[in-house]
Structure formats: C-alpha cells, structure tokens
Amino acid sequence: MVALDQVTMLFSRSARSPKPQEELTLAEVLLAHRLPPSLFQAYEVPGDGSLRPIPISTTLAEVHDDRQVILQCIRNTDIDAIEPGKAETVEHDRNPAVSMYDFQWADDTKQPTHRVHTLGAEQAQEIVFSKICEFLTDHVATPPLVAGISGGGDSNTLVQGTRRYIAQHGLDPSQVVCFTLTMKPIWPESATDRAAALCAEAGFTHRVLHSDEIATLLEMSKGPDALWRELSSRYSPDLAHFFATFLINLAGRAICEETGSSRLMVGYNREDIAAELLFCLVNGRRPMPYPIRRTGGTDVLMPVWDVPKGMLDACYPRFSEENYSERVDSSAVRRSSIYYMAHGLDALVPSMSLSLMTGVKRLMDQLNGWEQLTEIGGSPLMHTGYGDQEHVNELLSTLARYFPAWHLDHSTAK
C-alpha cells in the first residue's frame, strides 16, 4: 500500500504532499467520503453523556485523544438511500488509465447506483474518437475544416476523431487544416512536434505558426510577442490564458477565411464549458452558445464539449503530461475559482456538470436566450455587451496599434 507521504500533487506553480492524517479537518474527512460538509454539524463527545458543538474546520489533532466525534447529518437528505460513499467498481481494462464515475439517480426500485468505470487508454480513445465522429456527422461538418491543435490531450483528440469522421464518410483528408501556434512563454516549440506527428499520421495539413507567421497571417504591425509583453505588463502575466484563447480564435478564423472554411474546431472540454457557464450565471449574464458558437462568419465547433478533461488526457497520457509540464505557470485567481467550482460539481455528484449544461442548453434553445455576440465594426472582434466602456476603449486603442488593417468602431463595442 502506498502511504500519503509517497503521493505528490503537482500544480502549475508548486508540488506538495497530501496533509498528514492529524491535520485533516472534519470537513475534509467528509469530503473524502463525497459528503458536503455543510450537510453536517460536528460534536465532541466528552464521555459524560453531553455533546459539545465544534466547528467543522476542527482538525483531528485538535480533538483530545479520549474524546469521540459525532458528525450529525442535519438536512433533509437521506444519505442512507443515496450512499455516495459506496461505488461498485466496473473494470473494463486490466491496466486502466482513467476512471469515470457514474451516478444513476434511481432505478425502478428507487435505489440509486454508484459505479466507477476503470478504462484503458485505448478504450478512452475509442469513446472519445467515436463521440467526435458522431458530433461532426450530426452537424454535417463538410470540409474544408480547420482545427486548433495545441499538443495537449484536449485538442489532439480532435485529430483522430476527425480522421475517423473523414474516413467514414469518404472525404478528402487534405481538406482538414490543423494549426499550432508557438510563442514563448505561452506555447512551447516542443508542442508542435506532438501535434505534427498526429496530423501526419492522419494525412491532415498541419501549419505551425511562429510569432512572425502569426503577425503575417493577422496583418499585425508587430509580432504577438510584443503585444503579449505590453498587455502582460499592464494587466499582469495572469492574462496568459485569455491572451492565448484570443489569439487562437483570431488565427483560426483567419485560416478559415484563407481556406474557404466556415468551421473552426476547438478542444473545449466539459469543465471548460461548465466553468464558462457558471461564470455567466453567477455574474447574471446569459450563457454563451455551445457546442456551436457563431463568431463572425465562422462556426466554432466544440466536439468534446461534454467529455471530461481526465478522459481526454487518458487518450494521450504522455502528450498530456508533457503539455502540463511546459504550460506557463500563471493563472488568474477568479478564473481558477470558477474552474475549481466546475470540477467540484462532479466531485460530489458525478456528471452533475453535464446535467446542468444539458438543461441550460435545452432552456436557452427553447427561449432563444443565448448571449448574442455583436461585431465590433472594422475588426474581427466580437463583444458580449458587458464590461466597463472606458476599459474596453483602452484595450481597443492598444489593439488598433498592433492591427493597423482594422478600422475600429468603438461605438459598436458598447
């Protein structure tokens, strides 16, 4: 058996070991059993027949050795019926690479079922590639197609899934154009090798765009590295993830225009979409459309929108680990918080994020309630209608210096 001190947790900026048992709080003990701490009241039992309420944040070390602790469920929740701490393991592979939790609300006998499915890398690939193929088939994704490939697990699965779709429908693989951006410190050069190997195997065109090539494609006066230095200096390096998404979207749409395509595929996964949806909802905003989002003249397709990140990483474990190790060590605190919330949903109730996403999508389709992106005149930029106008104009003025071909109409960004 592996002890806790043999386990290492890796984060973007650090590595650490799990807490020793004595430092665990009562709340963390409950979470280990997939039980929400807010559902319980903690009591210390001195042994004289009395109960003394104690905070749920009490650590095990803070409780005297001669005392007992009672964690009393205090809400109208029948935990004995739900039994979230019990899960039947269903082995699908002798050498599993990923586990997927499955919660069936209730069968005909009103008994919910918890299962954990352990899958091998090849099984994960089969599931993901099939889902991508089905998505493209359902949405009649006629070539030419463009796909953003980063070198990590999410977008790289697009290659094999699209390859299956192309072969199944007898389409021309050369009509699929994949692109990878490379620019320190955001996109390492090594990622291009991983992406190139996948595209070569599939017979797809692969374009590697360095800083000067990105500048040429987007008709910039200076390279994106200069823009990054200015923006990161003004807004801090935590802007990295937003800057990357911004530039990938611009480059992808520009390649679509060059190739005559109206479809841009991106690797947004389940937690990406769930995090964005939660961000919109907690800020009182309408959700952004998914899994297809019209952006200017381009339909942005999200074939893995309902696939968990862990499943995508399991398809290419080596590629994913290398991608993580090379990723820029910065992240906005609010962005981190909303992703933490998105992953937390499924930690307590498996697939709850998917249920939420599916329900909201159905509701928005019925009400025609999706957030509408409006074009900022004279540019390929889109605006949601939110944001401080002074800050928006300040950013637009900066972008205008780097994109002289744009003729920005600030009034349309209100």
KOLLO-372859 format. One line per field, with one value per residue (C-alpha): y, x, z; residue number from 1. Coordinates in steps of 0.5 Angstrom, whole numbers. Layout:
v = Y / ...
u = X / ...
w = Z / ...
k = NUM / ...
//
This chain:
v = 0 / 7 / 12 / 19 / 22 / 18 / 22 / 28 / 33 / 38 / 45 / 50 / 53 / 48 / 41 / 38 / 32 / 31 / 33 / 28 / 25 / 29 / 36 / 34 / 38 / 34 / 38 / 34 / 28 / 28 / 31 / 24 / 21 / 25 / 28 / 36 / 39 / 44 / 38 / 36 / 39 / 37 / 35 / 33 / 28 / 28 / 22 / 25 / 24 / 31 / 34 / 40 / 43 / 44 / 48 / 43 / 46 / 43 / 38 / 31 / 33 / 39 / 33 / 30 / 23 / 21 / 24 / 22 / 26 / 26 / 28 / 29 / 30 / 36 / 37 / 33 / 29 / 21 / 19 / 12 / 12 / 15 / 12 / 17 / 13 / 7 / 5 / -1 / -2 / -4 / -6 / -5 / -6 / -10 / -4 / 2 / 9 / 13 / 12 / 15 / 16 / 14 / 16 / 13 / 17 / 11 / 5 / 2 / 0 / 7 / 5 / 10 / 6 / 9 / 6 / 7 / 5 / 4 / 5 / 3 / 9 / 5 / 5 / 12 / 14 / 9 / 13 / 20 / 19 / 16 / 22 / 27 / 23 / 23 / 30 / 32 / 27 / 30 / 37 / 36 / 38 / 39 / 40 / 44 / 44 / 48 / 46 / 49 / 43 / 45 / 39 / 37 / 32 / 36 / 39 / 33 / 28 / 32 / 30 / 22 / 24 / 28 / 23 / 17 / 22 / 23 / 16 / 14 / 19 / 18 / 25 / 28 / 29 / 34 / 39 / 39 / 44 / 44 / 49 / 50 / 57 / 57 / 63 / 63 / 63 / 61 / 56 / 52 / 50 / 42 / 42 / 43 / 36 / 32 / 36 / 35 / 27 / 26 / 30 / 27 / 20 / 23 / 26 / 33 / 39 / 42 / 49 / 51 / 59 / 62 / 69 / 73 / 68 / 70 / 77 / 76 / 72 / 77 / 83 / 86 / 92 / 88 / 81 / 78 / 77 / 85 / 85 / 80 / 84 / 90 / 87 / 83 / 89 / 93 / 87 / 82 / 75 / 72 / 75 / 69 / 64 / 70 / 72 / 65 / 64 / 71 / 69 / 62 / 65 / 70 / 66 / 60 / 65 / 68 / 61 / 59 / 65 / 63 / 56 / 58 / 54 / 56 / 51 / 52 / 46 / 47 / 43 / 46 / 40 / 39 / 43 / 49 / 50 / 48 / 54 / 59 / 57 / 58 / 65 / 67 / 65 / 68 / 74 / 75 / 74 / 70 / 64 / 64 / 59 / 52 / 47 / 51 / 59 / 63 / 68 / 73 / 69 / 62 / 57 / 55 / 48 / 44 / 37 / 35 / 40 / 34 / 30 / 31 / 33 / 27 / 22 / 27 / 27 / 19 / 18 / 21 / 21 / 22 / 28 / 31 / 30 / 34 / 39 / 40 / 41 / 46 / 50 / 58 / 58 / 63 / 64 / 69 / 68 / 69 / 64 / 59 / 60 / 58 / 52 / 50 / 50 / 47 / 41 / 41 / 40 / 33 / 31 / 31 / 28 / 25 / 28 / 34 / 39 / 35 / 35 / 43 / 44 / 40 / 43 / 50 / 49 / 46 / 52 / 57 / 54 / 54 / 61 / 64 / 66 / 65 / 71 / 75 / 77 / 83 / 85 / 91 / 95 / 95 / 89 / 81 / 82 / 81 / 84 / 81 / 87 / 87 / 91 / 98 / 102 / 106 / 100 / 97 / 103 / 103 / 96 / 97 / 103 / 99 / 93 / 98 / 100 / 93 / 91 / 97 / 94 / 94 / 101 / 100 / 103 / 104 / 105 / 98 / 96 / 99
u = 0 / 2 / 3 / 1 / 8 / 9 / 4 / 6 / 1 / 3 / 0 / 2 / 7 / 9 / 9 / 6 / 5 / -2 / -4 / -2 / -8 / -8 / -8 / -14 / -20 / -27 / -30 / -24 / -26 / -33 / -31 / -26 / -33 / -36 / -40 / -41 / -39 / -45 / -50 / -47 / -46 / -40 / -40 / -35 / -37 / -33 / -36 / -40 / -47 / -46 / -45 / -41 / -42 / -35 / -33 / -33 / -26 / -23 / -17 / -17 / -10 / -15 / -19 / -17 / -15 / -20 / -26 / -30 / -33 / -40 / -42 / -49 / -53 / -57 / -61 / -67 / -62 / -63 / -56 / -57 / -61 / -56 / -50 / -45 / -39 / -40 / -39 / -38 / -32 / -33 / -27 / -26 / -19 / -13 / -9 / -13 / -11 / -17 / -23 / -30 / -36 / -43 / -49 / -55 / -61 / -65 / -68 / -75 / -74 / -72 / -65 / -59 / -53 / -46 / -41 / -33 / -31 / -24 / -22 / -15 / -12 / -15 / -22 / -22 / -19 / -25 / -30 / -27 / -26 / -33 / -36 / -32 / -34 / -42 / -41 / -39 / -44 / -49 / -47 / -46 / -39 / -37 / -30 / -26 / -25 / -20 / -18 / -13 / -8 / -4 / 0 / -4 / -10 / -16 / -15 / -10 / -16 / -20 / -15 / -16 / -24 / -24 / -20 / -25 / -30 / -27 / -25 / -32 / -35 / -30 / -28 / -21 / -16 / -12 / -18 / -17 / -12 / -10 / -5 / -1 / 2 / 8 / 11 / 15 / 13 / 5 / 6 / 13 / 16 / 16 / 9 / 9 / 12 / 7 / 2 / 5 / 6 / -1 / -3 / 2 / -1 / -8 / -6 / -8 / -5 / -1 / 1 / 6 / 5 / 11 / 11 / 13 / 8 / 2 / 4 / 4 / -3 / -6 / -3 / 0 / 5 / 9 / 9 / 4 / 10 / 11 / 3 / 4 / 9 / 5 / -1 / 2 / 6 / -1 / -5 / 0 / 2 / -4 / -7 / -4 / -10 / -14 / -9 / -8 / -15 / -16 / -10 / -12 / -19 / -16 / -11 / -17 / -22 / -16 / -14 / -22 / -22 / -16 / -18 / -26 / -28 / -33 / -32 / -27 / -26 / -23 / -22 / -26 / -28 / -33 / -30 / -28 / -36 / -38 / -33 / -36 / -43 / -42 / -38 / -44 / -49 / -46 / -45 / -52 / -50 / -54 / -50 / -45 / -48 / -45 / -43 / -43 / -42 / -42 / -37 / -37 / -37 / -34 / -38 / -34 / -35 / -33 / -34 / -31 / -36 / -39 / -32 / -29 / -22 / -19 / -22 / -18 / -12 / -12 / -12 / -5 / -2 / 5 / 3 / -2 / 4 / 9 / 4 / 3 / 10 / 11 / 5 / 6 / 6 / 1 / -7 / -12 / -15 / -22 / -21 / -18 / -24 / -29 / -26 / -25 / -33 / -34 / -29 / -33 / -39 / -38 / -33 / -40 / -45 / -42 / -44 / -48 / -44 / -46 / -54 / -53 / -50 / -55 / -61 / -59 / -57 / -65 / -67 / -63 / -65 / -73 / -72 / -68 / -64 / -57 / -52 / -51 / -44 / -44 / -39 / -34 / -34 / -28 / -25 / -26 / -27 / -34 / -37 / -42 / -44 / -41 / -35 / -33 / -33 / -27 / -23 / -26 / -24 / -17 / -16 / -19 / -14 / -8 / -10 / -11 / -4 / -2 / -7 / -7 / -11 / -17 / -21 / -25 / -31 / -31 / -39 / -41 / -37 / -42
w = 0 / -2 / 4 / 4 / 4 / -2 / -6 / -10 / -12 / -18 / -19 / -24 / -19 / -14 / -12 / -5 / -1 / 2 / 9 / 15 / 18 / 24 / 20 / 16 / 18 / 20 / 13 / 9 / 13 / 10 / 3 / 3 / 3 / -2 / 3 / 3 / 10 / 10 / 11 / 18 / 25 / 29 / 36 / 41 / 46 / 53 / 55 / 61 / 57 / 54 / 47 / 45 / 38 / 35 / 28 / 22 / 21 / 27 / 26 / 28 / 32 / 36 / 39 / 45 / 45 / 50 / 46 / 41 / 35 / 32 / 25 / 25 / 18 / 19 / 13 / 10 / 6 / 6 / 6 / 7 / 1 / -3 / -1 / -4 / -1 / -4 / -11 / -15 / -19 / -26 / -29 / -37 / -37 / -33 / -34 / -33 / -35 / -32 / -28 / -29 / -24 / -26 / -21 / -23 / -20 / -18 / -22 / -21 / -14 / -12 / -11 / -14 / -16 / -16 / -20 / -22 / -29 / -30 / -37 / -41 / -46 / -52 / -49 / -47 / -54 / -57 / -53 / -55 / -62 / -63 / -60 / -64 / -70 / -68 / -67 / -74 / -77 / -73 / -75 / -82 / -82 / -89 / -91 / -91 / -84 / -79 / -72 / -67 / -64 / -58 / -57 / -51 / -49 / -51 / -58 / -60 / -59 / -65 / -70 / -69 / -68 / -74 / -78 / -76 / -79 / -86 / -87 / -85 / -90 / -96 / -95 / -97 / -91 / -94 / -93 / -86 / -84 / -77 / -74 / -68 / -65 / -62 / -58 / -51 / -46 / -48 / -53 / -53 / -59 / -57 / -57 / -65 / -65 / -62 / -66 / -72 / -71 / -70 / -76 / -81 / -79 / -80 / -87 / -85 / -87 / -81 / -80 / -75 / -74 / -70 / -68 / -75 / -78 / -74 / -75 / -82 / -82 / -78 / -81 / -75 / -75 / -69 / -67 / -62 / -57 / -57 / -56 / -50 / -47 / -47 / -44 / -39 / -36 / -36 / -33 / -30 / -33 / -31 / -37 / -41 / -41 / -44 / -49 / -52 / -53 / -56 / -61 / -63 / -64 / -69 / -72 / -73 / -76 / -81 / -83 / -84 / -89 / -93 / -94 / -95 / -89 / -84 / -79 / -74 / -69 / -62 / -56 / -50 / -46 / -41 / -35 / -40 / -42 / -35 / -32 / -37 / -36 / -28 / -29 / -34 / -29 / -22 / -26 / -28 / -35 / -41 / -43 / -49 / -54 / -54 / -57 / -63 / -63 / -69 / -69 / -74 / -81 / -77 / -73 / -68 / -66 / -60 / -61 / -54 / -50 / -46 / -45 / -38 / -38 / -35 / -40 / -46 / -42 / -42 / -49 / -50 / -43 / -45 / -49 / -44 / -38 / -43 / -44 / -37 / -35 / -41 / -39 / -37 / -29 / -29 / -28 / -26 / -19 / -21 / -27 / -22 / -17 / -23 / -25 / -18 / -18 / -24 / -22 / -15 / -18 / -21 / -15 / -10 / -16 / -22 / -28 / -25 / -29 / -35 / -33 / -31 / -38 / -42 / -38 / -39 / -47 / -47 / -44 / -48 / -54 / -52 / -50 / -55 / -49 / -51 / -50 / -57 / -59 / -63 / -68 / -67 / -73 / -77 / -74 / -73 / -65 / -62 / -56 / -51 / -49 / -42 / -39 / -37 / -43 / -41 / -40 / -47 / -51 / -47 / -50 / -57 / -57 / -56 / -61 / -66 / -66 / -67 / -72 / -77 / -82 / -77 / -77 / -70 / -69 / -61 / -61 / -63 / -57 / -52
k = 1 / 2 / 3 / 4 / 5 / 6 / 7 / 8 / 9 / 10 / 11 / 12 / 13 / 14 / 15 / 16 / 17 / 18 / 19 / 20 / 21 / 22 / 23 / 24 / 25 / 26 / 27 / 28 / 29 / 30 / 31 / 32 / 33 / 34 / 35 / 36 / 37 / 38 / 39 / 40 / 41 / 42 / 43 / 44 / 45 / 46 / 47 / 48 / 49 / 50 / 51 / 52 / 53 / 54 / 55 / 56 / 57 / 58 / 59 / 60 / 61 / 62 / 63 / 64 / 65 / 66 / 67 / 68 / 69 / 70 / 71 / 72 / 73 / 74 / 75 / 76 / 77 / 78 / 79 / 80 / 81 / 82 / 83 / 84 / 85 / 86 / 87 / 88 / 89 / 90 / 91 / 92 / 93 / 94 / 95 / 96 / 97 / 98 / 99 / 100 / 101 / 102 / 103 / 104 / 105 / 106 / 107 / 108 / 109 / 110 / 111 / 112 / 113 / 114 / 115 / 116 / 117 / 118 / 119 / 120 / 121 / 122 / 123 / 124 / 125 / 126 / 127 / 128 / 129 / 130 / 131 / 132 / 133 / 134 / 135 / 136 / 137 / 138 / 139 / 140 / 141 / 142 / 143 / 144 / 145 / 146 / 147 / 148 / 149 / 150 / 151 / 152 / 153 / 154 / 155 / 156 / 157 / 158 / 159 / 160 / 161 / 162 / 163 / 164 / 165 / 166 / 167 / 168 / 169 / 170 / 171 / 172 / 173 / 174 / 175 / 176 / 177 / 178 / 179 / 180 / 181 / 182 / 183 / 184 / 185 / 186 / 187 / 188 / 189 / 190 / 191 / 192 / 193 / 194 / 195 / 196 / 197 / 198 / 199 / 200 / 201 / 202 / 203 / 204 / 205 / 206 / 207 / 208 / 209 / 210 / 211 / 212 / 213 / 214 / 215 / 216 / 217 / 218 / 219 / 220 / 221 / 222 / 223 / 224 / 225 / 226 / 227 / 228 / 229 / 230 / 231 / 232 / 233 / 234 / 235 / 236 / 237 / 238 / 239 / 240 / 241 / 242 / 243 / 244 / 245 / 246 / 247 / 248 / 249 / 250 / 251 / 252 / 253 / 254 / 255 / 256 / 257 / 258 / 259 / 260 / 261 / 262 / 263 / 264 / 265 / 266 / 267 / 268 / 269 / 270 / 271 / 272 / 273 / 274 / 275 / 276 / 277 / 278 / 279 / 280 / 281 / 282 / 283 / 284 / 285 / 286 / 287 / 288 / 289 / 290 / 291 / 292 / 293 / 294 / 295 / 296 / 297 / 298 / 299 / 300 / 301 / 302 / 303 / 304 / 305 / 306 / 307 / 308 / 309 / 310 / 311 / 312 / 313 / 314 / 315 / 316 / 317 / 318 / 319 / 320 / 321 / 322 / 323 / 324 / 325 / 326 / 327 / 328 / 329 / 330 / 331 / 332 / 333 / 334 / 335 / 336 / 337 / 338 / 339 / 340 / 341 / 342 / 343 / 344 / 345 / 346 / 347 / 348 / 349 / 350 / 351 / 352 / 353 / 354 / 355 / 356 / 357 / 358 / 359 / 360 / 361 / 362 / 363 / 364 / 365 / 366 / 367 / 368 / 369 / 370 / 371 / 372 / 373 / 374 / 375 / 376 / 377 / 378 / 379 / 380 / 381 / 382 / 383 / 384 / 385 / 386 / 387 / 388 / 389 / 390 / 391 / 392 / 393 / 394 / 395 / 396 / 397 / 398 / 399 / 400 / 401 / 402 / 403 / 404 / 405 / 406 / 407 / 408 / 409 / 410 / 411 / 412 / 413 / 414
//
